[in-house]
Amino acid sequence: MKAGARSFAPVLLLGAIAACQAPDRPPERMERGERVGPEAAAPPSWDLGSWESEGGVTRELALHRARVLGGVEYRFELDLTRGPQEVPGRARIAFRWHDPDGRPLVLDFAAAIERIQEVRVNGRPVEAWPVADRHLVLRAEELRPSARNEVTLSFDAQGPSLHRMDDLVHTLFVPDRAHGSLPLFDQPDLKATFRLSLRVPNEWRALSNASVEGQDMVSVGQREPGADARSAATEGHRWVRFQETAPIAPYLFAFAAGPLEELRMDEGPEGRVVRLLHRPAERDAVHREGPEILDLHTRALDFLEGWTGSPLPFAPLEVLLVPGLPVGGMEHPGLVLYRAERLLLPRAATPANRMERGRLVAHEMAHMWFGNSVTLPWFDDLWLKEGFAELLARRFARDTFPQVDGDLYDLLTLHRPARNLARSRGRRPLRSELAELSGARALYGPGVYATAAMAMMELERMVGAEAFQEGSRRFLEVHAHGTGGWEELRAALEGRGVEGDRRLSGAGHLETRLEDWARTWLRREGPSPEDLSRPPPGTASGPEEESLGYRRARLQLSLHERVLDGSLDAEILLPLLLSSLEVPDELLLRQSTELLEELWWGFVDESRRALWAPRLEEALERGIRRAGDPALRALHLQAFRRHFVTSDAAALASALATGELRLPGFPLTEDERADVALALAVRESEGWEDVAGGVREDLGDGRAGRRLDYLLPAVSPDPAIRRVAFRTLMGDAVDPRAPWALEALALLNHPLRQEEALSYLPPGLARIETLKQDGWLFLPEGWIRSLLGGHSSREAAALVDGVLARGGVPSRMEPAVLHGADFLFRAAGRR
């Protein structure tokens, strides 16, 4: 701990909080502009003007603070032992400040009026501290110009960015969310060092961006570490103190705590350490999959250190598995969070599943360089850090899993989503001019991942692989532990500012070519389908080296585009998709069934489906019965339950759900049985109630049984019950992030129920406003997909257009709605 820090030791927190409640201190809640003290008087009026918006941190506020602040240091003490509704905290924020204009200094903190108990500036209590909804305003006369200032606060950290489950607490700050739990300057270019102390139960393990520095036991009334030996027996708690971090952006600060277990340590070159941590509930799966997970991290770091020419910027590295994490991974320096389900694969996982896991690991590791060491100054260039991470992750995945067709994988998971976005009315430039930081949350989606990766591939192809790598290394070296965006990368690629403004070899027209590239990818409405007409570069050097699956997939996508633009009848493509069901290729089968579902419900009318159904159902039944690979069987079963329409197929589905028909070597999982029962219910097939009841009884009280209970009202044959289910889903009492909520929404809007579900569209789209405020990056996109995915009628398209025309969707979310509605608009146009 630094000199002078002992006075702010963790053990003083309880005393400080108690002192804040004394009669001569400010009350726990203060109204805007309230003044306290013996000579209370009305404070001056504070008009933040362009600094304040509903979304929080504006660009103008961020630019101002970047000019007047420097040397920011945070010290946080948080007590995690009080239960889910209270997290007492104390902060000390030190910084240099100089503002010739004498404007007030704005600190970010959501709901500050309700959550702050005391503020001191340079040791003196603040008598008047006007608070806006997301800000605490400090008067200039309370600060020391051109000197070190210190603000201390007592507050409650329990906010929307601090997440709890029964045995795990963790943060997930992402852009613009750190001030949901902590008072700080929440902008990426104000990098700072952090020191954290957490009070936790003795049986818990605490994690953060830096290593543990020490631990202090806690006892009743204890004022100094070690002053009372009754600590463990009396309180059962301890303070965990972490070392100071390297300078990092506020959104990358993180901590977690719980009764966590460690599988093992994996040591790499120069003592590099990776630790895998998990909840006890995941112990069996971690012991099965953990060694490969650790090996993937080690291999990914070896690859990235070789490509970047620099060592891991943040070490040691701890990896925490979080069930139900709303993102696949979050790349905090030193503490990476993953959704446990994405890394703990089932025993029957395929090579493609394992390749996808390896891609995710390499993506998060690449952010240690691109995003964490070199951080975006603002999120206009979000595409840049995600594009770099995705480019390198896919390269690693190809090298690590050569048994998977890398060309086909990239075509289906990169080129296809990028083209889907480019084709839609929701297309927008990769580089966005954000007026406020909260707008970054609306950018997450296929644009900043798939399209950005393709943009990076095209940039590398244009510059040349060797020059691209050299320029990227220069970018990382010049801006290490600082900030940099597109203009800085462009300068590095051109070689400007290095060795007397040296240019890269052969770069006589490089500036012009970079300008052309930027015009295509960054500055207009976004890359068009024609810009994406060339598939991402793969290992195949010519058509003669392309796999059968790759050629089939390209042909499918080409014909599918013609169906969508109206130049080809959908029934012309159906035979090709049906023949592809016989090809034993997991990736091709996955695409074939997805395209088939789109055409089946959106572009083939009911009478024509009746003619095609026997042939389709027979092909899928053959796959269910004969496929030797469990993954292929699972895909055939999934497609079968989504497409069947005849009574014979319903009888087969009933036999599969009840167990009357058992497939050798391929027992249905509990969720698969439930899914088949739900498919029978939504079709109101004969005897579906008995099937669903029998399945429900077999599932018992476990997770699969609770899931079926949750989803059954959404497929009820009674419209009144379905309407109640929808109103419940829309109510404040139901969290749309909860497991199965999006599944229920999709079932309520099933293609067979879309006529009645028209009434769900306007309120469902209006709900996006609250989803945006919740700050979960991918929730709005999933909500839109579940709400609109089953609709194909002219009436539905008109409703969506009407909601947008009336401003019923936040403007920043309109592109996401237009993208999600693209299939609906095109299918409705063929009616």
N, C-alpha and C positions, 0 to 999 in steps of 0.2 A: 504494500500500500504506500502511496506517495506521502511525503512529509506533509504533516498537517491534516491528513485524512482521518486520523484516529478520532478526532472530535465528532466525526460523522459515522462512527462505527455502527454496525447493524443493530447492536443490542440497545441503542438509544431510541429505536423506532417506537416501542410501546410507550415510553415516557413522553416522547414528543407528541404522539397522538393524544395521550391523556392530557397533556398540557394545553393542546389546542382546544380542548373542551372546557377549560377553566373559564369562569365568568368574565375575566378581563381580556379574553381573546375573541377574535371574530367568531360569529356564530357559524354553525356547520354549513348553513346555506346562506348565500348572499344574493340579493337581487342585483340586476344590472346597475352599475354605477353606485351601489350603496357605499356610504362612507361610515367608518366606525371610529370610535374614540370619544373622548370627553367633549370635543368641540365639533361634533358631526355637522357637516354642511354639504350642500349639494355639490357633487364633483363636476368638473367641466364636461361638456358634451363631447363624446368621442364619435366621430364619423370616419370609419375606415375607408369609405369611398371604394375605389377600385381594388383595394386590398381584400375586401370581404365579398364572399358570394355564398350562395346556398351550399355549394360543394366544398367550401373550406379554403384550401390554399390556392390562391390565384398566381398566375405567372408574374404579375406586377409585384405582388408581395414577395415572391421568391427572389426576383431580381433585386429588389431593394435589400432584402436581408443578406443576400450574397455579397452586396457591396459594403455593408456596414458591419458584418460579423466575421470573426475569424477565431481559430483556436478553440472550437467548441468541445467541451468535455461534459459527459453525463455521468452521474453517480445515482443509481437507483437502489432502494431497499424496499422489498415487497414481502408481505406476510401472506403465505398461501395456506395458512392453517385455520382460517376463520370460517371456511365454508364457501359455498358457491356464490353467495350474494354480497360478500365483503372481502376486499383485498386492500387492506391499509397499505399505503405507500408513502415514501418520502423520497424527494429528489433534490439533488444539488446540481445545478447547471452553471458551468463556468464558461466565460467567453470574453474575447476582446470586442469592444464596440466603439465605433466612432461614426457619428452621423452629423455632418456639418449643418444639416437643416433642422436638427433637433426634433425629428419626428419620433413618435412613440415606437416602442419595440413590441412586436406581436409574437406571442408564444402560442402554439397550437395545442388545444386540448378539448376534445368533444365533451359537451355537457358540463363545461367547467363550473357553471354556477352551482350545480348540485353536488359536484364531486370534489371541490377544493375546500379545505378547512383553513389553511394558513399560507400566506406568501410573505417571504422576506427577501429584500433586495439589499445586497451588500451588508447583511447582518441586521438591518432595520426592518421592523414590521411595516408592511405597506398599508397605509391608512385608506387609500382609495384605489381600487383596482377594477375599473370597469371591465366587464366580461361580455363578449359576444358568444353566440351559440357554440362556436368552435375555436374561440381564441381567448387568451388572457392578454390584456393590454398593459404594458409597463411604461410609465411616464419617463420621458427622456431625462428630466431633472433628478430622477432617482438613480441614474446610471452614471458611471465615470467614463468620460471620453478618453479614447486612446489608452485604456488601461484594462486590467482584468476585472471583470464583474462576476458576481455570484448571486444566483437566485436559488432560494430553497423553498420547497413546497411540501405541504402535507396534503394527501389526496387519496381518493379511492380509485384503484386501478381496474376494478371490475367493469369492463366495457365490452363493446362488440367485437374487439379483436383478441380477447382472451377467452380461450375455449376450454371447457371442462367436460370430461366424462367421469364415470365413477372413480376411476383410478388413474387419471391422467389429466394434467393441465398443460396447455401449450399455447403459444402465441402464433398468429399468422397475420403479419402486418401488411404484406403486399403494398403496392403503391397507394399512398394516401390513407393508410389504415393505422399507422403507428400511433397517431394522436387519438385514436379511439380508446386507448388504454393508458397512455403515458403523456405527460406534458413535455413537448420538445419542439424543435424546428423541423417540421415534417416535409422536407424537400430533399431530393437525392443529391444535390450538389453541395449541401452543407454536411460534408462528412465529419464524423466526430469519433472520439474514443468513448467507450462505454465501460463502466465498472458496475457490476451487479452483485447484490447480496439477496438471497432468497431464504425466507424462513419456511421450513418444510418439516413434516413428520420424520422422525428418526429413521423409519423404514423406507423412506423415499430416496430416490436418487435425483439430483438436479443437474440439468445440462444448460449450457449457453454457448455463445460464440467462442468463448475463451476457456482455458482449462481452469479447474478448481485451484484456488490459491490456498484456502484454508477453511476450517470449519470451527464454529463456536457453539457449545451447548448452551441451552437457554433454561433459566430457572425463574421461579416466581420472584418478581421484583428485581431481577438482575439488572444492573446498570453497566457493568463492564464484563468483558469476556473472562470466564474462569473465576468470577467472584463468588460463585456458589456451586458447590459440587452436587447439589440435589437435582441438576438439570434433567438428565434422562428420566429418572424415576418420577420426578414431579410433573414435568411438562411434556416429555416425549417429543420434543422438537429440537431443531438445531438450525443455526444460520450457516448457509453455504456461501462462501465468498469466492468470486471469480476474479481471475487476473484481468488486467486492462486489455481491451481489444485493440487491434490495429484500427486505423481510421476506416469507418464503414458508414454507408448511408443509413438513415433511421429505419427505412423499411426492411433492411436486412438484419436488424437487431432481433434476437430471438432468445427464448428460453422455454424449457419444458421441465416437468417434474412429475414423479410418480414412482410406484414400486417396480422400477424397471430392472430388467435383467440384461446382462451382456453376454453375447455368445462367445466372442474371443477377440483378440486384437490381431490385426494383420499388418505386418511391418514391411515397408517398401524401402526404396533407396534413401540413404541419408536419414534413417530413423523415421521416415514417414509412417504414420499410424492411422489406421481406419478402425473404428469401433462400431459394432452393430448392436443397437439396443432395441428392446421390445417389451411389451407387457407380458406378464405371466401367461395370459390366455393364449398367446401366440407361440408358446414354447415349442410345441411339437412341430408346427409348421416351420419355425425358424431353424430348429435342429435339422430338418430335412433340407430346406432351401438355403439356409444361411451361408454355408461355405461357398456356394456358387455366387451368392449375392456379394459377398466380400471379394471374391475373386474377380467379379465384374468391375467393382470399384478399382481394384488394384490395376487391372489391365487397362481400364479407361484412363486412369491417371497416367500410366506409363505412356499411352498413346498421345494424350494431350500435352504432357511435358515434352515429348519428342516433337510434336507439331509446333508448339508455341516457342520452343527453345528456352523455356523458363520453368523453374520448379513450382509446385503447388503453392499458391500465394498464401494460403491459410492452413495451418496445421496446429495440432492434430485435427482429424476429421471424425466427427461422430455422426452416425446415421441412425435416425429414429423412425420406426414404423408406427404409423398412426392409423388405426382403423377408421374408415369413413372420411379421411381427409378430403376436402372438396377440390383439391387439385392433385394431379398425379405426383408432383414433387415440388418442393420449395427449397431454393438453393442457398439458404443462409450460410455465410462464411462460418466454417467450423461446426455447424449443426444443420444437416440437411434432413428435412422431413419428407417422407414418402407415404402415399396411401398404401397401407399394408397390403391390400388386395392386389395392387399392381406388381408387387415384388414376390409375395408368397403365392406362387402359382400352384395349381392343383397337380396331383401326381400324373394326370393324363395330359399335361401341358405339351404342346407341339413345339417343334423347332421355331415356327413363326412366333409363337407366344414368347419363347425365350429370347428371340431376336428383339421383339418389341420391348421386353424388359431391359435388355442390354442397351437399346437406344435411349430409353428413359434415363438410365443411370448415367450414360455418357452425356446426355443433354444437361443434367443437373451439374455434373462435374465440369463441363465446359463453362458454365456460368462462374466458376471460381475465377476464371480469367476475364471472360466477357460478361460484365455485369457487376461482379463483386470487386475485383481489383480495379478495372476500368469501368466506372459507373456512368450511366447516362446523366448529363446535367439536367435534363428534363425528359419527359417520356414521349416527346415528339418522335424520337428515334427508337421506340420500343422494338420495332422490327429488326433493328441492327443486332441487339444482344440476343434476341430469340433466333434470328436468322443464322448467326454464327454458331449458336449452340446446336441448332438442328442440323446444319451442314456437317459439323464435325461429328455429331452423334450418329448420323446415318453412315458416315464413312467408317466409323468404328464398328457399327453393327454389321456392315457388309464384310469387313475383314474378319470379324469374330465369329460370324455364323455363315460360312461359305455354303453350307448345305441348303440355305434358303435362297431362292431366286431374288437377288437384290434388285434387279431391274424391275421385276414384277412388283415387289414390295414397295418401291418408291413410286411406281406408276399409280398404284392403288391408294397409297396412304399420303402421297405428296401431290402428285400431279392432279389427281381426281378432285380432292377438296379445293385446291387452288383454282382449278377450272370452274368448279361449281360456283365459287364466289365471284369469279370474274364474269361469269355469264349473267349473274343476277343484278337486279336494280340496287342491291345493297353494296355494290362494288365501290371502293374508295381507295385513295392513295395509301401506300404503305406509310408514308410520313405524314403525320397529322399535326396540325397547329392546335395545340391544347391551350385553352385560356385558363384552365384550372387543372390541378393535379388529379382530381377525382375522375376527370374524363378518361384517364388511362385505363380505367376498369372496363370501359366499353370497347376497347381496342382488342382485347384478348379473344382469339378465335382463329379461324383458318388463315386470316390475312397475315398475322404476325408470326405464324408458324410455317404453314405450307408455302404460302406465296413468298414470304421472306426468305425461306430456304432456297426456293427456286431463283429468287433474285440474286442471292449470294452465289449460287452455282453459275448463273449467267455472268456475274461480275468476275468470278474466277476464270471462266472460259475466255472472257474478253481480254482480261489483263494478262493471263497466262498463269498456270498453277504455281510456278516458282516465284514469279513476281508478286502474286497475291499472298503467298505465305510470307515472303520477305516483308511486304508492306504491313501485314497483320502483326508480325513480330515487332516491327518498329512502332506501331500503334500501341501495343501492350507495354513496350519498354518506355516510351516517352510519357505515357499517361498512367503508369503503374500507381495504384493507390490514389488515383485522382479521378478525373472525369473526362469523357470524350464521347462524341457522337459522330454523325456522318461526315461533317466537315473535317474533323480531326482524322478520321479514317481515310478520307479522300486525300488529305495532305500527306499522310503516311504512304499511301499507294503511289502518289506522285513523287515522293522523296523530298518534298519541300521541308525546309527547316533543318535539314540534316547535311552535314559535311558541306557547308557552303551552298545550300540550295541545290544539291545534286539531284538529278533525275534518274529514274530507273532506266536500265539499259533498254534501248529501242523504244523509248516513250515519247518520241517526237510529237505524236498526236494523241498522247494519252489523255491530256486534259479535255480535249474535244470528245474523245470516246466516253470518258467518264460523265461528261455533261449529257451526252446522248442517252447513256444508260440511266442516269438520274431522271431525265425527262420522261423516259418510258415507265420506270418503276416507282418513282417517288412523287412526282409533282402534278400529274394530271389526276383524273378521277380514279386512277388505278390501272394496273395492267389489264389488257383486254384478253378475251379468249384466244385471239390471234397471237398475242405476245406469248401465250402459253402453249402454242401449237406444237412446239418441239418438246417432247418428253424430257424429264431430267436426265442428265448424262449418267450412263451406267457403265458397266464393265464390257458390255457388248460393243465390239468395234464395227459391226455391220449386221444387216438383216440375217445373214447366214449364221450368226452366232446367237440370235435371239431364240429363247426357249419357246416351245409350243404354247405354254401358258401365257407368256408375255404377248405373243402374236394374237392369241385369242382375246386376251384382255383389251388390247389396243383396238381390235376390230369391234368388240362389244361397245367400248366407249365412243368410238366414232359413229356407230349406228345409233347409239343412245342419244348423242347430241342431235342427230337428225330428227329423231322422234320428238325431242324437246323443242326444236325450232319449227316443227310442223311440216318438214319436208319428207317424212317417212312415217308410214303407218306402224303402230306399235306391234301389230301382229306379224309384221315381216321379221322383226327381231326375235320374237318368241321362240321359233325353232332353234336358233343359234344358242339362246340361253338354255333351252331344255337339253340340247346335246352337250353343253358344257357341264351339266350336272353329272355326267358319266365320267368326267376327267378327274382322276385321283390327285387333284392339286388343291390344297387347302385354301391358298390365297385366291385362286381363280374361282373356286366354289363359293367363297365368301362374297366376292363381287357379283358373281352370277345371281346368287339368291337375293342380294340387295337390289340389283337392277330389276330383277323379276318382280319383286314386291312393289316397286314404284309403278311399273307398267301395269301389273295385275289389277291394282286398285284404282289407279289414276287414269289410265289410258285405254283400258279394255272394259267395255260396258258389261252390264250384268248378263245379258243374253249371250254375248260372245264368251264370257267366262264359263258359262255352263257348257259350251261346246268344247272349250280347251281343258276343262277341269279333269276329266278322266286321264288324259295323257299326262298332265302335270302331276297329278296325285300318284299315278303309277310310277313315274320316274323317281319321285321323292320316296315312295315306299320301298322301291328297290334299293335306294341308297341307305335307308334305315336298316333294312334287313341284311344287306350284303357287304356294306363297306367294312373293310378290315381294320381301318384306322378309327379309333374312338372319336377323334376330332372330326373326321368326315361324317361319321354317323350323327354326331351332335348337330352339325350344320344342316344335314338333311332333315333331322327331326325339327329343328327350329324353323326351317323353311316350310315344312309340312304343316305345323300348327298355325302358321301365319297365312297359309294359302288355301287350305282345304275348304270345299264348299258342298260336296255331295254327301248323301247319307251313308254310303259305303265307307267313305273316308272318316266320317264321324264315328262309325262303329270301330274302325281301327284305332282312332284316337282314344276312345273309351277303354278299349282293351289295353292300350299302353299305360293309361293313367291308373287304372285299377290294378295292374299287374297280371291281368288275365293272359296277356301276351308278354312273355319275357324273352328278351333278345340275348342269346348266348354271348357272354363276355362284355355285355353292354347294358348293365342295369341302369335305369333312369335315376337321375339324382332326385332329391326331394323337390328342388326348385323346378326341375323339368316336369315332374308329375303335376305340380301345381300349375305350371304354365299351360299344360295340355288341358287341365280342368277349366282354366279360365277361358281358353279358346273355345271349348264346348259351350261354356256359359254365354259368351258374347254372341254366339250363333244360335243360341236357344235350341241346341240339338236335343233330340229326344232323350230323356233320362239324364240330362246333365246334372240335375239337382242331386240324384243318387251318387253320381260319379264324384261330384265336388264334396259331398258329405263324407263319402268313404275315404277320399284322399285326405280330407281335413282330419278325420279321426286317426288315420295312420300317422300323420305328421306330429301329433301331440302338441306339447307346449313349447317346442323349440322355435328357433328363428324362422324356419320355413313355414311352420304353422301360423305364427303371428303375421308373416307376410301375406299368406293367403287370406286370413281374416281381414287384413287392411284393404286388400284389392277386390274382394268379392262384391262389395256394394257398387263398385265402379262398373261391373258387368251384369248387374241385376237386370232381369227382364222388365222390372217395374220402373218406368221413367221417373216416377216420384222419388224412388230411392236413389236413383242416379243423380237427380237434381240436388238432393240433400247431400250426397257425397261430394258434388262439385262445390256447393256452398260451404261445406266444411273445409274443403281443401283451400278455398279462397279466404277463409276466416283467419283472424289474427291468432287464434289458438293453435293453428296448425303451421308448423314450420315447413316451408317448401323445400328446405334442405334435408328434411328427414328422409330416412330410407323409405323407398317405395313411393314417395309423393309424386315424382315425375312419371313413374309407371302407372299410377292411378289416373293421372291426367291424360296420358296417352290412351288408356283403355276407355275413358269417358269419351274420347274423340276418335274411337275406332272407325275405320271406313264404313262398317256396317251400321254404325249409329250416327253418321255425320249429319244427317238431316236434323235430328233433334239437337245435336251438339252445336248447331249454329248459334244458339242463344248463349253458349259459353264463350264465344270468341271476343266480343267487346269487353266484358269484365276480365277475361283472362289476359287480354293485351294490356288493360289498364293496370293490372297487378305488376307489370314490369317496372313501374315506377318504384314500388317498394323493394323489388328485387334488386334494382340498381342501388338503392340506398343501403341495402344489406352488405354490399361490397364483395359478394362472392363472385369471383371472376367468371366462372363458366355457368353459373346458375341461370342467368337470363337466356343464354343460348339454348340450354337444355329445355327450359320452360317453353320457349318459342317452338322448338322442334316437337315437343310432346303435344302442345296445343294445336298446331297446324298440320302436323304430319299426316293425319288421317283424312284430311279434307281435300276435295278436288272439284267442288261445284262452283258454278258461277256466283251463286249466292254468297258462298264463303269468301271468294275473292273480292266481291263488292263490299262485304262487311269489313274486311281488313283494309281495303283502300279507304273506306269511309272513316274508320278510326284514325288512320294516319292523316287524312285530310283535315280532321277536326283537332289535330294536335293531341290525340289521346295517348300518345306514346312519347316519352322524353325524346327530345330531338337527337340526343347523342345515341339513343338506342334504335332510331329509325333504320339505319343501315342493317342492323342485326335482324330486325323484323322483315325487311325486304329480302334479305338473303334467305331467311328461314321460310319465307312464303314463295320462293321462286318456283318450286315444284307445283304448289297450288295454283299460281297464276298461269303457268304453262298448261297444266291439265285442264283448268277451267276454260282456257282458250280453245280447247279441242272439243268442248261439249257442244 
